[in-house]
Amino acid sequence: MKRPGIGDGFLLVDKEQGWTSHDVVAKVRHLVGGKVGHAGTLDPMATGLLVLGLGRSTRLLRFVQGFEKEYQATALFGVATDSLDADGAVLDRSPLPVDSAQLEAAGERFRGSILQIPPMVSARKVEGKRLYELARAGEVVEREARPVEIYSLVFTDLAPSDYPEVSFDVVCSTGTYVRTLADDLARALGGRAHLTRLRRVRNGTLSVSDAVTVDRIETAVADGSIGSLVIDPATALSDIPGIEVEPSYIPGIRNGVAIPAAILLDGYDGVGEGLVRLLADGVLLGVYRIDGATAKPEVVTA
């Protein structure tokens, strides 16, 4: 099969259960050719939105990864596993019957700014080694608790039992481990839990409802319609405020020149910071960061 060489942009993939994020990247790279990367790992058990960057757009994935995430999850209370999900070995089984009022009371403790300890099966590094690599070697090491934000936590279903299944929707910051959240909720109620289902439904404004399966991508490559599935960088990064720039400034921006923030923002008082998309007729020129009175390049794309 001839690879289409579709260039830069983003693909939204609805990952199936059983695939690793690396599996998806490798398959799409084989199909379309060129450089392919992803914005945020999904475990094999998890399904849902995996954002892929193509070509030079891989440099922009770090911005997408920083957007808030939304998940739909189900946890089995009363059963602990070594991976905190259904793929792990059972460590403990103790009844943990709970009701809706108890769940809500526990949930209130985990809304807003919280500290989380990364699970041993995560990709976090300790002394240069991935935690999951250490876990595979049978090692358990101390992990530093990290701050994360839980913007919304809504319990959507409870199947009463000595080992109840609890479903919930969560909107959270990047770096949040939903498996840890589920287990921490159970710990607050006197027991343990593990995830039995996890689905990422949103990454910033990018939605799984607009995503396609790997099979659909393969079909689109075969019939020549793959270009219709690619999202342009300006659209994919729409969570970042966009500013149309005057034509006279375009050459400097393309060369990564720092520019006065007042040029970009009318009435700007020189106090503030944050990322902005710089656009020319809707096309992304680059992502700059306003820092005081100056806008400095983070990534130049044009």
ZAMARGU-4260 file (C-alpha; in steps of 0.2 Angstrom, whole numbers, plus 5000, padded with zeros to 4 digits):
<rodrens>
0) 5000/5000/5000 | 5007/5017/4996 | 5007/5029/5010 | 4998/5045/5007 | 5010/5057/5016
5) 4996/5068/5023 | 5007/5080/5031 | 5004/5090/5047 | 4988/5090/5058 | 4979/5080/5071
10) 4969/5064/5071 | 4956/5060/5084 | 4956/5041/5088 | 4943/5032/5098 | 4955/5019/5105
15) 4948/5001/5108 | 4951/4991/5123 | 4966/4980/5122 | 4977/4992/5112 | 4991/5002/5120
20) 4993/5020/5115 | 5010/5014/5107 | 5000/5001/5097 | 4989/5015/5090 | 5004/5026/5086
25) 5013/5012/5077 | 4998/5007/5067 | 4994/5025/5061 | 5012/5028/5057 | 5013/5013/5046
30) 4997/5018/5038 | 5001/5037/5034 | 5019/5038/5035 | 5030/5051/5043 | 5031/5056/5061
35) 5016/5052/5073 | 5014/5055/5092 | 5000/5056/5105 | 4995/5068/5118 | 4992/5057/5134
40) 4993/5039/5137 | 4978/5028/5138 | 4980/5011/5147 | 4976/4995/5137 | 4960/4993/5147
45) 4954/5011/5144 | 4945/5016/5128 | 4941/5033/5121 | 4949/5049/5114 | 4968/5048/5110
50) 4974/5063/5101 | 4987/5060/5088 | 4999/5073/5080 | 5006/5071/5063 | 5022/5078/5056
55) 5027/5094/5063 | 5011/5095/5073 | 5019/5083/5085 | 5028/5098/5092 | 5011/5105/5097
60) 5005/5089/5107 | 5012/5096/5123 | 4999/5110/5123 | 4985/5097/5120 | 4991/5086/5134
65) 4990/5101/5146 | 4971/5104/5142 | 4958/5097/5155 | 4952/5079/5153 | 4935/5071/5155
70) 4932/5053/5159 | 4918/5041/5162 | 4923/5027/5174 | 4916/5013/5184 | 4925/5005/5200
75) 4922/4990/5209 | 4922/4994/5228 | 4929/4981/5240 | 4942/4973/5229 | 4960/4979/5227
80) 4972/4975/5213 | 4990/4978/5211 | 4987/4989/5196 | 4971/4998/5203 | 4962/4991/5187
85) 4954/4975/5181 | 4970/4970/5172 | 4979/4968/5189 | 4981/4953/5201 | 4969/4954/5216
90) 4977/4959/5232 | 4963/4960/5244 | 4944/4957/5244 | 4934/4964/5259 | 4915/4969/5258
95) 4913/4988/5256 | 4894/4991/5255 | 4891/5010/5253 | 4876/5021/5249 | 4874/5037/5239
100) 4875/5048/5254 | 4891/5040/5259 | 4898/5042/5242 | 4894/5060/5241 | 4902/5064/5257
105) 4918/5055/5252 | 4917/5063/5235 | 4917/5081/5242 | 4935/5077/5249 | 4941/5075/5232
110) 4934/5090/5223 | 4945/5105/5219 | 4964/5104/5222 | 4970/5088/5229 | 4986/5078/5231
115) 4988/5061/5222 | 5002/5048/5224 | 5006/5041/5206 | 5002/5022/5205 | 5017/5010/5203
120) 5010/5006/5185 | 5011/5024/5179 | 5024/5031/5167 | 5031/5043/5180 | 5050/5043/5182
125) 5059/5040/5199 | 5078/5041/5198 | 5077/5040/5179 | 5066/5024/5178 | 5048/5023/5174
130) 5037/5017/5188 | 5029/5003/5178 | 5047/4997/5174 | 5050/4995/5192 | 5034/4987/5196
135) 5037/4974/5182 | 5053/4970/5192 | 5043/4968/5208 | 5049/4984/5216 | 5039/4996/5225
140) 5046/5013/5229 | 5041/5029/5238 | 5032/5041/5226 | 5030/5060/5229 | 5012/5066/5230
145) 5008/5078/5216 | 4995/5092/5216 | 4980/5089/5203 | 4964/5098/5200 | 4947/5089/5201
150) 4935/5101/5192 | 4920/5090/5193 | 4916/5074/5201 | 4898/5067/5198 | 4892/5050/5203
155) 4881/5043/5189 | 4876/5025/5195 | 4878/5014/5211 | 4874/4995/5210 | 4871/4991/5229
160) 4880/4976/5235 | 4894/4970/5247 | 4905/4974/5232 | 4896/4988/5224 | 4900/4995/5207
165) 4901/5014/5207 | 4901/5024/5191 | 4906/5042/5190 | 4911/5056/5178 | 4926/5066/5181
170) 4934/5082/5174 | 4952/5084/5179 | 4968/5092/5176 | 4982/5084/5166 | 4992/5072/5177
175) 4977/5065/5186 | 4976/5046/5188 | 4958/5041/5188 | 4962/5024/5195 | 4970/5032/5210
180) 4955/5043/5212 | 4944/5028/5213 | 4955/5019/5226 | 4956/5035/5236 | 4937/5036/5236
185) 4936/5019/5243 | 4950/5022/5256 | 4940/5037/5262 | 4926/5024/5265 | 4936/5011/5274
190) 4941/5000/5260 | 4949/4998/5243 | 4943/4998/5224 | 4949/4996/5207 | 4943/5002/5190
195) 4933/4990/5179 | 4930/5003/5165 | 4938/5019/5160 | 4934/5030/5144 | 4941/5047/5140
200) 4927/5057/5132 | 4936/5074/5130 | 4953/5083/5130 | 4950/5101/5131 | 4937/5105/5117
205) 4942/5089/5107 | 4928/5076/5109 | 4927/5058/5107 | 4911/5061/5097 | 4922/5067/5083
210) 4935/5053/5084 | 4936/5038/5073 | 4943/5020/5075 | 4959/5014/5068 | 4949/5003/5056
215) 4941/5019/5049 | 4958/5027/5047 | 4964/5012/5038 | 4949/5012/5026 | 4951/5031/5023
220) 4969/5028/5018 | 4964/5015/5006 | 4950/5025/4998 | 4960/5042/4998 | 4949/5051/5010
225) 4961/5052/5025 | 4963/5070/5023 | 4945/5073/5028 | 4949/5066/5045 | 4964/5077/5049
230) 4961/5092/5060 | 4971/5108/5056 | 4982/5114/5071 | 4973/5130/5073 | 4957/5121/5077
235) 4965/5107/5087 | 4972/5121/5099 | 4956/5131/5100 | 4957/5130/5119 | 4971/5143/5118
240) 4966/5160/5115 | 4968/5165/5096 | 4974/5182/5089 | 4974/5187/5071 | 4990/5197/5068
245) 4994/5211/5056 | 5002/5205/5040 | 5018/5216/5043 | 5022/5205/5059 | 5020/5188/5050
250) 5038/5187/5044 | 5045/5191/5062 | 5033/5178/5069 | 5039/5165/5057 | 5057/5168/5062
255) 5052/5166/5080 | 5055/5184/5085 | 5049/5190/5102 | 5036/5204/5100 | 5028/5217/5112
260) 5012/5210/5119 | 5004/5227/5116 | 5005/5224/5097 | 4994/5208/5100 | 4982/5215/5113
265) 4973/5232/5112 | 4974/5241/5128 | 4986/5229/5136 | 4994/5236/5152 | 5009/5225/5151
270) 5004/5214/5166 | 4999/5196/5163 | 5005/5180/5156 | 4998/5165/5146 | 4998/5156/5129
275) 4991/5163/5113 | 4988/5156/5096 | 4995/5168/5083 | 4985/5167/5067 | 4985/5173/5049
280) 4968/5171/5040 | 4964/5157/5052 | 4981/5148/5049 | 4991/5144/5064 | 5008/5154/5064
285) 5014/5148/5081 | 5010/5147/5099 | 5018/5162/5109 | 5018/5165/5128 | 5014/5182/5135
290) 5026/5186/5149 | 5024/5204/5156 | 5026/5216/5141 | 5033/5203/5129 | 5026/5189/5119
295) 5039/5175/5116 | 5038/5160/5105 | 5035/5143/5112 | 5032/5134/5095 | 5033/5142/5077
300) 5023/5132/5065 | 5022/5142/5049
</rodrens>
